[in-house]
Amino acid sequence: MLSFLNSPSEDGGRSGWLERLRQGLTKTREQLGSRLSGLFGAARPLDEAFYEELETALITADVGVAATAHLLDELRLRARRAPIADSAQLRQVLQAALYELLTPIAVPLEVDAHQPFVIMLAGVNGSGKTTSIGKLAHYYQGRGKSVLLAAGDTFRAAAREQLMAWGERNNVSVITQQSGDAAAVIYDAVNAAVARGIDVVLADTAGRLPTQLHLMEEIKKVKRVIAKALPGAPHEVLLVLDANTGQNALAQVQAFDAALGVTGLVLTKLDGTAKGGAIAAIAHARSGAAPDRPIPLRFIGVGEGLDDLRPFDAGEFVAALLGED
């Protein structure tokens, strides 16, 4: 086991979380598993046939062509340096290369710099924004923070009702209106948070496709109005991505970042997909497109439970995905 996989826990529940993470990545592990077992389970020569099979395994798990090429280049280089002559020794080298690729985006979200700390969430329809807000409220409450929710998805009555249910479940207030402008709802929520001395505001917004230009303009307005309510806010713009979208997540990141200046990502539903390798594709794409400003992957979700959305840790992810069975 590599040393980076033995980092100290942020709380006493790390072992339970690691098991849930491992279970949540089951479909991706299964996608990789049989191929990697055949590749790393026996002492095969590191010839082009080996690397071609490994390339297929990684692309099948939605690591992406560019990120896969990067990892293979790293493996070839490290195999020559070590030197490593056969595949049985290469698993930990792959773990190390993937860990190094993911580490720049594994940056926790700290909310102590401002009070209230305003977090605006955006994403396409069905990505899991509202559910993520409920889980984030639980997460921050567990760390002693007071939380206020803003029901900024005024397009769907169901979204408002769902957020109110999360508020009741977490015993936190929800600012909402029966109808009206999303920006106005969030404006009221920020003012309420200031008046009440709230620590964290979680602002929901309606789902939208990047191609819906009028809706992208609307969400830009929401961000501007938040800044009017509290200069400097929102302090974090989280883009929520559904892991099932795989490589399509890259286009979503690019479009929403261009519109809003995304400062963090949330990747949901890893437990329901075999495309968990998309995290590597996101990390590699950002390192190439904006090496001075990689967008951190703040949280990942691996289940329906309140505790199944947690900060992304590169070492934990690599251990759960590529560790020995």
ROTORTI-982913 format. One record per atom (N, C-alpha, C): atom name; x, y, z; residue in one letter. Coordinates in steps of 0.02 Angstrom, whole numbers, m for minus. Each point is the difference from the previous one (the first is absolute). Example, Ala and Ser with C-alpha at 12.3 -4.5 7.8 and 13.67 -1.06 7.14 Angstrom:
2
   atom       px       py       pz   res
      N      660     m284      390     a
     CA      m45       59        0     a
      C       45       60        0     a
      N      m18       53      m36     s
     CA       42       59        3     s
      C      m39       55       37     s
END
This chain:
325
   atom       px       py       pz   res
      N       43      m60        0     m
     CA      m43       60        0     m
      C       44       62        0     m
      N      m16       46      m44     l
     CA       40       61       m4     l
      C      m14       45       59     l
      N       51       39       19     s
     CA       m5       41       60     s
      C      m55       52       m4     s
      N      m15       25      m61     f
     CA      m50       53       m4     f
      C      m70      m26       15     f
      N       m8      m65        3     l
     CA      m65      m29       16     l
      C      m10       m7       75     l
      N       49       19       39     n
     CA       m4       m7       72     n
      C       m1       67       36     n
      N      m28       51      m34     s
     CA       m4       66       31     s
      C      m47       m2       59     s
      N       11       43       52     p
     CA      m42       m2       58     p
      C      m71       21      m16     p
      N      m47      m26       38     s
     CA      m70       13      m11     s
      C      m19       70       23     s
      N      m48       31      m36     e
     CA      m26       64       23     e
      C      m50      m10       56     e
      N      m26      m60        7     d
     CA      m44      m16       55     d
      C        2      m75       13     d
      N      m36      m21       50     g
     CA        4      m70       20     g
      C      m35      m48      m46     g
      N      m36       26      m51     g
     CA      m39      m44      m43     g
      C       34      m18      m64     g
      N       65        8       m5     r
     CA       35       m9      m64     r
      C       m7      m72      m25     r
      N        7      m49       43     s
     CA       m2      m69      m23     s
      C      m69      m16      m29     s
      N      m53       25       32     g
     CA      m67      m11      m26     g
      C      m10       34      m67     g
      N       26       61       m6     w
     CA       m5       36      m63     w
      C       39      m35      m55     w
      N       60      m24       16     l
     CA       40      m35      m51     l
      C      m37      m61      m27     l
      N      m35      m35       45     e
     CA      m37      m59      m22     e
      C      m59       21      m45     e
      N      m35       54       18     r
     CA      m55       24      m41     r
      C       26       25      m68     r
      N       58       33        2     l
     CA       30       23      m63     l
      C       18      m59      m44     l
      N       30      m51       30     r
     CA       18      m60      m39     r
      C      m62      m33      m30     r
      N      m53       m5       41     q
     CA      m62      m29      m25     q
      C      m31       44      m54     q
      N        4       67       11     g
     CA      m28       46      m48     g
      C       34       m4      m68     g
      N       63      m18        0     l
     CA       38       m5      m63     l
      C       m2      m70      m29     l
      N      m45      m42       26     t
     CA       m2      m70      m22     t
      C       m6       m7      m75     t
      N      m46       38      m30     k
     CA      m11       m8      m73     k
      C       62       21      m40     k
      N       33       53       23     t
     CA       61       20      m35     t
      C       55      m51       12     t
      N        5      m25       62     r
     CA       50      m52       15     r
      C      m12      m62      m42     r
      N      m64      m19       m8     e
     CA      m15      m59      m40     e
      C       19       11      m73     e
      N      m11       62      m23     q
     CA       19       16      m69     q
      C       75       m8      m10     q
      N       38       22       51     l
     CA       72       m5       m4     l
      C       26      m69       23     l
      N      m36      m27       50     g
     CA       26      m57       38     g
      C       25      m59      m39     g
      N      m42      m28      m43     s
     CA       20      m60      m36     s
      C       60       14      m45     s
      N        0       59      m30     r
     CA       55       18      m44     r
      C       65       10       39     r
      N       m5       37       57     l
     CA       60       13       38     l
      C       27      m63       33     l
      N      m45      m44       22     s
     CA       23      m63       30     s
      C       42      m39      m50     s
      N      m24       m1      m63     g
     CA       38      m35      m51     g
      C       65       35      m16     g
      N        0       65        3     l
     CA       60       38      m17     l
      C       52       m1       56     l
      N      m22        9       62     f
     CA       47        6       56     f
      C        7      m64       40     f
      N      m43      m48      m12     g
     CA        1      m60       42     g
      C       56      m48      m16     g
      N       29        6      m57     a
     CA       54      m45      m20     a
      C       58       42      m27     a
      N       58      m31       m1     a
     CA       61       35      m23     a
      C        3        0      m76     a
      N      m34       50      m29     r
     CA        1        7      m73     r
      C       53       51      m21     r
      N       29       m9      m57     p
     CA       48       50      m24     p
      C      m35       66      m16     p
      N       35       55       12     l
     CA      m29       66      m13     l
      C       10       19      m73     l
      N      m35      m36      m44     d
     CA        5       13      m71     d
      C      m60       42      m23     d
      N       m4       14      m64     e
     CA      m54       42      m26     e
      C      m68      m34        9     e
      N       m2      m66       m4     a
     CA      m63      m36       10     a
      C      m27       13       71     a
      N       45        1       49     f
     CA      m20       14       69     f
      C      m29       71        6     f
      N       35       48      m27     y
     CA      m22       70        6     y
      C      m65       12      m39     y
      N       m9      m35      m55     e
     CA      m63        7      m38     e
      C      m59      m27       40     e
      N       10      m56       35     e
     CA      m53      m27       42     e
      C      m16       46       58     e
      N       52       29       30     l
     CA      m10       47       55     l
      C      m36       62      m25     l
      N       18       23      m59     e
     CA      m34       58      m30     e
      C      m74      m13       m8     e
      N      m17      m59      m25     t
     CA      m71      m18       m9     t
      C      m36       m1       67     t
      N       32      m28       51     a
     CA      m32       m5       66     a
      C      m15       70       28     a
      N       47       46       m6     l
     CA       m9       66       27     l
      C      m53       40      m38     l
      N        1       m5      m66     i
     CA      m49       36      m40     i
      C      m70      m28       13     i
      N       m6      m65        9     t
     CA      m64      m30       15     t
      C      m30       26       65     t
      N       43       17       48     a
     CA      m23       28       63     a
      C       m8       76       m4     a
      N        1       26      m61     d
     CA      m12       71      m14     d
      C       55       46       26     d
      N       61      m26        5     v
     CA       56       43       18     v
      C       13       51      m56     v
      N      m19      m17      m60     g
     CA        7       47      m56     g
      C       65      m11      m38     g
      N        0       18      m62     v
     CA       58      m13      m43     v
      C       61       40       23     v
      N       m9       64       14     a
     CA       57       43       17     a
      C       30      m20       68     a
      N      m43      m11       50     a
     CA       25      m19       65     a
      C       32      m69       m1     a
      N      m29      m45      m40     t
     CA       29      m67       m7     t
      C       69        4      m32     t
      N        7       41      m51     a
     CA       66        8      m32     a
      C       50       28       49     a
      N      m21       47       41     h
     CA       44       28       51     h
      C       23      m54       49     h
      N      m47      m40       24     l
     CA       17      m52       49     l
      C       47      m52      m31     l
      N      m13      m19      m62     l
     CA       43      m49      m33     l
      C       70       27      m11     l
      N        5       63      m17     d
     CA       66       31       m7     d
      C       38       m2       66     d
      N      m36       16       54     e
     CA       30       m2       66     e
      C       23      m70       18     e
      N      m41      m50      m15     l
     CA       18      m69       16     l
      C       62      m22      m38     l
      N        2       16      m64     r
     CA       59      m19      m40     r
      C       63       33       28     r
      N       m5       64       17     l
     CA       58       36       26     l
      C       23      m30       66     l
      N      m47      m13       45     r
     CA       19      m25       67     r
      C       24      m72       m4     r
      N      m28      m38      m47     a
     CA       23      m69       m8     a
      C       72       m2      m24     a
      N       19       48      m43     r
     CA       69        2      m23     r
      C       47       24       55     r
      N      m23       48       41     r
     CA       42       28       52     r
      C       14      m50       56     r
      N      m49      m41       18     a
     CA        4      m40       61     a
      C       60      m48        4     a
      N       15      m44      m47     p
     CA      m43      m19      m56     p
      C      m50      m54       22     p
      N      m55       m4      m36     i
     CA      m51      m51       10     i
      C       m5      m40      m64     i
      N        6      m65        6     a
     CA        3      m42      m59     a
      C      m66      m35      m16     a
      N      m43      m11       52     d
     CA      m62      m36      m13     d
      C      m60       33       33     d
      N      m59      m20      m21     s
     CA      m62       34       19     s
      C      m18       m9       73     s
      N       23      m54       32     a
     CA      m19      m13       69     a
      C       23       56       47     a
      N       51       36      m19     q
     CA       27       54       41     q
      C      m32       68      m16     q
      N      m43        2      m50     l
     CA      m21       64      m27     l
      C      m64       29       32     l
      N      m37      m40       38     r
     CA      m63       24       28     r
      C       12       62       44     r
      N       49       m4       45     q
     CA       12       57       44     q
      C       26       60      m39     q
      N       34      m12      m55     v
     CA       23       56      m41     v
      C      m61       36      m31     v
      N      m49      m38      m21     l
     CA      m61       29      m27     l
      C      m37       38       56     l
      N       m2      m28       60     q
     CA      m32       34       56     q
      C       34       68       12     q
      N       66        0        0     a
     CA       37       61       14     a
      C      m12       52      m54     a
      N       m1      m21      m64     a
     CA      m10       46      m55     a
      C      m70       30        3     a
      N      m51      m41       15     l
     CA      m68       25        5     l
      C       m7       47       60     l
      N       31      m17       55     y
     CA       m2       43       60     y
      C       30       69      m16     y
      N       55        1      m34     e
     CA       32       64      m16     e
      C      m43       41      m48     e
      N      m36      m34      m45     l
     CA      m44       35      m46     l
      C      m59       32       37     l
      N      m26      m35       51     l
     CA      m60       23       35     l
      C       14       48       57     l
      N       60       m1       27     t
     CA       15       41       59     t
      C      m13       74       m9     t
      N       16       31      m58     p
     CA      m13       72       m7     p
      C      m73       20        6     p
      N      m48      m46      m13     i
     CA      m71       19        6     i
      C      m30      m24       66     i
      N       39      m32       42     a
     CA      m25      m23       65     a
      C       12       53       53     a
      N      m40       53       m3     v
     CA        8       57       45     v
      C      m65        9       39     v
      N        1      m10       66     p
     CA      m62        6       40     p
      C      m28       71       m2     p
      N      m64        6        8     l
     CA      m33       65        2     l
      C       m3       25       71     l
      N       36       54       14     e
     CA        0       32       66     e
      C      m49       58        0     e
      N      m41        4       52     v
     CA      m53       50        1     v
      C        8       51       57     v
      N       59        2       29     d
     CA       10       44       58     d
      C       20       72      m18     d
      N       16       12      m63     a
     CA       26       65      m20     a
      C      m53       55        1     a
      N      m64      m19       m6     h
     CA      m54       50       m2     h
      C      m59      m25       42     h
      N      m38       48       26     q
     CA      m63      m16       33     q
      C      m53       50      m21     q
      N      m52      m21      m34     p
     CA      m10      m70      m23     p
      C       45      m17      m60     p
      N       16      m63       m7     f
     CA       36      m25      m58     f
      C      m54      m25      m48     f
      N       m4       33      m58     v
     CA      m54      m14      m47     v
      C       24      m47      m54     v
      N      m34      m57       m6     i
     CA       15      m50      m51     i
      C      m58       m4      m48     i
      N       14       14      m63     m
     CA      m50       m4      m53     m
      C       11      m65      m39     m
      N      m53      m38      m10     l
     CA        5      m63      m36     l
      C      m34        5      m67     l
      N       32      m28      m51     a
     CA      m26        1      m68     a
      C       10      m69      m31     a
      N      m33      m10      m57     g
     CA        9      m64      m35     g
      C      m57      m13      m48     g
      N        5      m53      m39     v
     CA      m53      m18      m46     v
      C      m56      m34       37     v
      N      m57       m8      m33     n
     CA      m57      m32       30     n
      C       17      m72       21     n
      N      m20      m17       61     g
     CA        9      m69       23     g
      C       69      m18       24     g
      N       44       49        7     s
     CA       68      m15       22     s
      C        5      m16       75     s
      N      m51       20       37     g
     CA        0      m14       72     g
      C       14       60       44     g
      N      m15       60      m25     k
     CA       15       61       38     k
      C      m38        2       66     k
      N      m65       m9       m2     t
     CA      m41        8       60     t
      C       18      m52       53     t
      N        9      m61      m22     t
     CA       21      m52       47     t
      C       68       15       29     t
      N       45       25      m41     s
     CA       67       18       24     s
      C       m4       55       52     s
      N      m45       49      m10     i
     CA       m8       53       49     i
      C      m21      m28       68     i
      N      m46      m47       m1     g
     CA      m21      m31       63     g
      C       57      m35       35     g
      N       41      m35      m38     k
     CA       56      m36       29     k
      C       55       48       23     k
      N       10       55      m38     l
     CA       49       50       21     l
      C      m22       34       65     l
      N      m65       13        6     a
     CA      m26       29       62     a
      C       16      m45       59     a
      N      m11      m65       m9     h
     CA       16      m48       52     h
      C       75       m2       15     h
      N       40        3      m53     y
     CA       73       m1        9     y
      C       24       59       41     y
      N      m22       60      m17     y
     CA       24       59       35     y
      C      m30        6       70     y
      N      m60      m22        8     q
     CA      m28       m2       68     q
      C       41      m46       45     q
      N       23      m55      m29     g
     CA       41      m46       39     g
      C       67       29       20     g
      N       18       54      m31     r
     CA       63       35       16     r
      C      m14       65       38     r
      N      m59        4       29     g
     CA      m16       55       45     g
      C      m22       64      m34     g
      N      m18       m3      m64     k
     CA      m20       60      m36     k
      C      m76        7       m3     k
      N      m25       61        7     s
     CA      m70       13      m13     s
      C      m10       10      m75     s
      N      m57      m25      m24     v
     CA      m11       m3      m73     v
      C      m69       28      m17     v
      N       m3       34      m56     l
     CA      m64       25      m27     l
      C       m4      m21      m73     l
      N      m59      m23      m22     l
     CA      m10      m22      m68     l
      C      m41       51      m39     l
      N       17       10      m63     a
     CA      m37       45      m44     a
      C      m29      m39      m58     a
      N      m66       m1       m6     a
     CA      m34      m39      m51     a
      C       m2       40      m65     a
      N       57        5      m34     g
     CA        5       40      m60     g
      C      m23      m34      m63     g
      N      m20      m63        4     d
     CA      m29      m33      m58     d
      C      m75       15        0     d
      N      m17       56      m31     t
     CA      m70       21       m1     t
      C      m38      m28      m60     t
      N       33      m39      m42     f
     CA      m33      m29      m58     f
      C      m43      m60       20     f
      N       23      m37       50     r
     CA      m34      m63       17     r
      C      m25        4       72     r
      N      m65       m8        9     a
     CA      m28       m2       68     a
      C       29      m59       38     a
      N       13      m55      m36     a
     CA       26      m60       33     a
      C       69       13       30     a
      N       40       43      m34     a
     CA       67       15       26     a
      C       m6       39       66     a
      N      m47       48        2     r
     CA      m10       38       61     r
      C      m23      m45       56     r
      N      m47      m45      m15     e
     CA      m25      m46       52     e
      C       55      m47       23     e
      N       41      m23      m47     q
     CA       55      m45       18     q
      C       50       36       46     q
      N       15       63      m15     l
     CA       47       36       42     l
      C      m30       13       69     l
      N      m64       15        3     m
     CA      m33       10       65     m
      C        2      m65       41     m
      N       m8      m56      m34     a
     CA        5      m64       36     a
      C       70      m11       28     a
      N       51       18      m40     w
     CA       69       m5       25     w
      C       10       47       59     w
      N      m31       60       m3     g
     CA        6       47       55     g
      C      m30      m29       64     g
      N      m58      m31       m6     e
     CA      m31      m31       59     e
      C       43      m58       26     e
      N       27      m38      m45     r
     CA       41      m58       19     r
      C       62       22       38     r
      N       29       57      m21     n
     CA       61       25       32     n
      C      m14       53       53     n
      N      m64       18        7     n
     CA      m20       51       48     n
      C       34       67      m15     n
      N       m3       20      m64     v
     CA       27       65      m21     v
      C      m54       38      m37     v
      N        5       66        1     s
     CA      m49       43      m33     s
      C       10        0      m75     s
      N      m56        7      m36     v
     CA        2        4      m73     v
      C      m36       64      m21     v
      N       33       42      m38     i
     CA      m31       61      m27     i
      C      m29      m18      m68     i
      N      m64       12       m8     t
     CA      m34      m20      m61     t
      C      m57       48      m16     t
      N      m24       m3      m61     q
     CA      m59       37      m21     q
      C      m42      m47      m43     q
      N      m65       10        1     q
     CA      m44      m42      m40     q
      C       14        9      m74     q
      N       16       61      m19     s
     CA       19       13      m69     s
      C       46       60        2     s
      N       30       14      m57     g
     CA       43       59       m1     g
      C       67      m13      m31     g
      N       42       49        8     d
     CA       65        1      m31     d
      C       51      m35       43     d
      N       40      m44      m30     a
     CA       50      m37       38     a
      C       49       47       35     a
      N       21       52      m36     a
     CA       48       47       29     a
      C      m29       34       62     a
      N      m66       16       m2     a
     CA      m32       33       57     a
      C       m2      m46       61     a
      N      m13      m64      m12     v
     CA       m2      m49       55     v
      C       68       m4       35     v
      N       52       m6      m40     i
     CA       67       m7       28     i
      C       23       65       32     i
      N      m20       56      m29     y
     CA       15       66       30     y
      C      m29        3       70     y
      N      m63      m20        7     d
     CA      m33        0       66     d
      C       36      m47       48     d
      N       22      m58      m26     a
     CA       33      m49       42     a
      C       67       27       27     a
      N       37       33      m42     v
     CA       64       28       22     v
      C      m11       54       53     v
      N      m49       43      m11     n
     CA      m15       51       50     n
      C      m23      m31       66     n
      N      m39      m53       m4     a
     CA      m23      m34       61     a
      C       60      m31       36     a
      N       46      m28      m38     a
     CA       59      m31       31     a
      C       43       52       36     a
      N        7       58      m31     v
     CA       39       54       32     v
      C      m34       20       65     v
      N      m66        9       m2     a
     CA      m37       22       59     a
      C        3      m51       56     a
      N        0      m64      m17     r
     CA       m3      m53       51     r
      C       69      m25       21     r
      N       54       24      m32     g
     CA       66      m23       17     g
      C       13      m72      m21     g
      N      m28      m19      m57     i
     CA        8      m68      m27     i
      C       71      m10      m28     i
      N       26      m60        7     d
     CA       67      m16      m24     d
      C        3      m15      m75     d
      N      m47      m42      m24     v
     CA        3      m24      m69     v
      C      m69        7      m33     v
      N       m1       30      m59     v
     CA      m60        3      m42     v
      C       10      m46      m60     v
      N      m48      m45      m11     l
     CA        2      m45      m57     l
      C      m57       19      m46     l
      N       17       26      m59     a
     CA      m49       28      m46     a
      C      m12      m46      m59     a
      N      m59      m26       m5     d
     CA      m19      m44      m56     d
      C      m17       43      m61     d
      N       10      m27      m59     t
     CA      m21       32      m62     t
      C      m31      m53      m45     t
      N      m41       23      m47     a
     CA      m32      m47      m46     a
      C       51      m32      m47     a
      N      m13      m63      m16     g
     CA       42      m35      m48     g
      C       m8       30      m69     g
      N       55        0      m38     r
     CA       m2       29      m67     r
      C       55      m31      m42     r
      N      m12       m4      m64     l
     CA       51      m23      m47     l
      C       42       59      m23     l
      N       64      m10      m11     p
     CA       43       55      m23     p
      C      m24       29      m67     p
      N      m37      m39      m39     t
     CA      m25       24      m65     t
      C      m60       45        8     t
      N      m32        2       58     q
     CA      m57       44       12     q
      C       26       69       20     q
      N       16       39      m50     l
     CA       37       62       11     l
      C      m38       49       44     l
      N      m67        4       m7     h
     CA      m37       46       42     h
      C        2      m21       73     h
      N        3      m65       13     l
     CA        5      m23       69     l
      C       71        9       28     l
      N       49       m4      m43     m
     CA       68       14       22     m
      C        8       74       17     m
      N      m34       43      m38     e
     CA        0       71       17     e
      C      m34       13       66     e
      N      m54      m38       12     e
     CA      m37        8       63     e
      C       44      m18       60     e
      N       38      m53       m5     i
     CA       40      m21       57     i
      C       59       48       11     i
      N       23       32      m54     k
     CA       49       53        9     k
      C      m30       57       42     k
      N      m63       16      m14     k
     CA      m35       52       37     k
      C       m5      m19       74     k
      N      m16      m63       13     v
     CA       m4      m24       70     v
      C       65       14       37     v
      N       55      m16      m33     k
     CA       65       12       32     k
      C       12       74       13     k
      N      m19       43      m48     r
     CA        9       72        9     r
      C      m42       26       58     r
      N      m61      m24        6     v
     CA      m44       23       53     v
      C       26      m22       69     v
      N       28      m60        4     i
     CA       30      m23       63     i
      C       55       49       22     i
      N       40       22      m48     a
     CA       54       47       15     a
      C      m27       67       24     a
      N      m59       19      m24     k
     CA      m31       62       24     k
      C      m24       m8       72     k
      N      m25      m59       16     a
     CA      m24      m12       69     a
      C       59       m3       49     a
      N       56      m28      m23     l
     CA       59       m7       43     l
      C       62        6      m44     l
      N       34       57        2     p
     CA       59        8      m42     p
      C       51      m56       11     p
      N       24      m27      m56     g
     CA       47      m56        3     g
      C      m32      m68       m6     g
      N      m65       m3       10     a
     CA      m37      m63       m6     a
      C      m24       m9      m73     a
      N      m14      m61      m22     p
     CA       10      m62       37     p
      C       74      m16        8     p
      N       17      m29       57     h
     CA       69      m16       14     h
      C       22      m65      m32     h
      N      m49      m40      m19     e
     CA       14      m63      m35     e
      C      m56      m12      m50     e
      N       18      m18      m61     v
     CA      m48      m20      m51     v
      C       13      m73      m15     v
      N      m44      m43       24     l
     CA        8      m72       m8     l
      C      m40      m24      m61     l
      N       33      m35      m44     l
     CA      m34      m33      m56     l
      C      m10      m73       18     l
      N      m63      m21        0     v
     CA      m17      m69       17     v
      C       m4      m41      m64     v
      N       38      m54       m2     l
     CA        5      m44      m59     l
      C      m24      m70       17     l
      N      m38      m29      m44     d
     CA      m21      m70        6     d
      C       54      m44      m30     d
      N       27      m45       41     a
     CA       55      m43      m24     a
      C      m20      m42      m61     a
      N      m65      m13       m7     n
     CA      m23      m40      m57     n
      C       12       34      m67     n
      N       10       66        0     t
     CA       12       35      m63     t
      C       70      m13      m28     t
      N       45      m25       42     g
     CA       66      m17      m24     g
      C       36       58      m33     g
      N       22       m9      m61     q
     CA       39       50      m35     q
      C      m40       64      m15     q
      N      m67       m4       m1     n
     CA      m40       60      m10     n
      C        9       50       56     n
      N       24      m23       57     a
     CA       11       45       56     a
      C       52       54      m18     a
      N       47      m17      m44     l
     CA       51       48      m19     l
      C      m30       61      m35     l
      N      m49      m13      m44     a
     CA      m33       56      m34     a
      C      m41       42       48     a
      N      m31      m33       49     q
     CA      m38       38       50     q
      C       45       45       42     q
      N       57      m27       19     v
     CA       48       40       39     v
      C       21       61      m40     v
      N       16      m10      m62     q
     CA       24       55      m42     q
      C      m54       54       m8     q
      N      m62      m21      m13     a
     CA      m54       48      m13     a
      C      m19       39       62     a
      N       m9      m35       56     f
     CA      m20       34       61     f
      C       56       43       28     f
      N       62      m23      m10     d
     CA       56       41       23     d
      C        4       65      m40     d
      N      m12       m4      m64     a
     CA        2       60      m42     a
      C      m54       50       21     a
      N      m58      m27       22     a
     CA      m56       43       19     a
      C        6       27       70     a
      N       25      m41       47     l
     CA       m5       17       71     l
      C       67        6       36     l
      N       53      m27      m30     g
     CA       62       m3       37     g
      C       m5      m52       55     g
      N       m9      m63      m19     v
     CA       m9      m55       48     v
      C       62       m6       44     v
      N      m11       m6       65     t
     CA       56       m6       47     t
      C        6      m70       31     t
      N      m50      m43      m12     g
     CA        4      m67       27     g
      C      m50      m46      m33     g
      N       13      m65        4     l
     CA      m43      m51      m30     l
      C      m26      m48       53     l
      N      m61      m26      m13     v
     CA      m28      m54       39     v
      C      m18      m55      m50     v
      N       26      m60       10     l
     CA      m14      m56      m45     l
      C      m45      m49       37     l
      N      m62       m8      m24     t
     CA      m50      m41       33     t
      C       m8      m67      m36     t
      N      m33      m47       34     k
     CA      m23      m63      m29     k
      C       56      m45      m24     k
      N       58        3       33     l
     CA       54      m45      m19     l
      C      m19      m73       11     l
      N      m47      m12       46     d
     CA      m21      m68       14     d
      C      m42      m30      m55     d
      N      m26       41      m45     g
     CA      m44      m26      m52     g
      C       32       m3      m69     g
      N       65        8       m4     t
     CA       32        4      m65     t
      C       64      m40       m3     t
      N       19      m19      m61     a
     CA       65      m31      m12     a
      C       49       51      m28     a
      N      m19       64        4     k
     CA       39       54      m31     k
      C       38       41       51     k
      N       18      m30       57     g
     CA       35       37       52     g
      C       68       27      m22     g
      N       27      m28      m53     g
     CA       64       24      m26     g
      C       m4       70      m28     g
      N      m61       26       m9     a
     CA       m7       68      m26     a
      C       33       51       44     a
      N       10      m15       64     i
     CA       35       46       45     i
      C       70       13      m27     i
      N       33      m52      m25     a
     CA       67        9      m28     a
      C       m3       43      m62     a
      N      m53       m9      m41     a
     CA       m7       41      m60     a
      C       m9       73       17     a
      N      m40       14       52     i
     CA      m11       69       22     i
      C       65       30       24     i
      N       37      m37       41     a
     CA       63       25       28     a
      C       49       15      m56     a
      N        5      m44      m49     h
     CA       48       10      m54     h
      C      m20       58      m45     h
      N      m65        5      m15     a
     CA      m23       54      m44     a
      C       13       68       31     a
      N      m12        6       66     r
     CA       11       64       32     r
      C       75       16        5     r
      N       41      m51        9     s
     CA       72       14        5     s
      C       27       25      m66     s
      N      m33      m21      m55     g
     CA       22       24      m65     g
      C      m31       67      m19     g
      N      m66        8       15     a
     CA      m35       60      m20     a
      C       17       60       44     a
      N        7      m13       65     a
     CA       12       55       47     a
      C       47      m23       55     a
      N       65      m11      m16     p
     CA       45      m27       50     p
      C        8       46       61     p
      N      m14       65       m9     d
     CA        6       46       56     d
      C      m64        2       41     d
      N      m54      m30      m26     r
     CA      m63        1       38     r
      C      m38      m65       m9     r
      N       27      m56       26     p
     CA      m40      m61       m3     p
      C      m61        8       45     p
      N      m57      m26      m23     i
     CA      m61        5       40     i
      C       m2      m60       48     i
      N        0       13       65     p
     CA        2      m56       48     p
      C      m64      m42       m3     p
      N        8      m64       10     l
     CA      m57      m45       11     l
      C      m12       m1       75     l
      N      m49       38       22     r
     CA      m10       10       72     r
      C      m31      m61       34     r
      N      m52      m29      m32     f
     CA      m36      m56       32     f
      C      m16      m53      m52     f
      N       m5      m62       23     i
     CA      m26      m54      m41     i
      C      m55      m36       37     i
      N      m48      m26      m37     g
     CA      m57      m36       29     g
      C       m1      m72      m23     g
      N       m9      m45       48     v
     CA        1      m72      m16     v
      C      m61      m37       26     v
      N      m55       35       14     g
     CA      m59      m34       25     g
      C      m54       49       20     g
      N      m54      m27       26     e
     CA      m59       40       17     e
      C        1       25       72     e
      N       44      m27       42     g
     CA        1       19       71     g
      C       25       70       11     g
      N      m18       29       57     l
     CA       22       68       17     l
      C       76        6        2     l
      N       33      m53       19     d
     CA       74        2        7     d
      C       36      m25      m63     d
      N      m37       m8      m54     d
     CA       30      m28      m61     d
      C       24       54      m49     d
      N        3       62       24     l
     CA       33       54      m38     l
      C       55       27       44     l
      N       62       m9      m22     r
     CA       57       18       41     r
      C       53       35      m42     r
      N       46       36       33     p
     CA       54       32      m37     p
      C       41      m50      m41     p
      N       20       21      m59     f
     CA       40      m44      m43     f
      C       71       m3       26     f
      N       25      m60        8     d
     CA       68      m13       22     d
      C       33      m44      m53     d
      N       53       24      m31     a
     CA       31      m37      m56     a
      C       25      m69       22     a
      N       32       m3       59     g
     CA       27      m63       24     g
      C      m54      m51       13     g
      N      m55       23       32     e
     CA      m56      m45       14     e
      C      m30      m26      m65     e
      N       m8       45      m48     f
     CA      m31      m21      m64     f
      C       43      m52      m36     f
      N       65       13       m3     v
     CA       45      m48      m35     v
      C        0      m67       37     v
      N        1        2       66     a
     CA       m1      m63       38     a
      C      m63      m39      m13     a
      N      m58       36       m2     a
     CA      m64      m34      m12     a
      C       m6      m27      m71     a
      N       30       36      m48     l
     CA       m8      m19      m69     l
      C       51      m52      m22     l
      N       62        7       20     l
     CA       54      m42      m27     l
      C       33      m44       52     l
      N      m22        5       64     g
     CA       31      m41       51     g
      C      m13      m74      m11     g
      N       41      m40       33     e
     CA       m8      m73       m7     e
      C      m68      m21       27     e
      N      m30      m50      m32     d
     CA      m63      m28       24     d
      C       12      m42       62     d
END
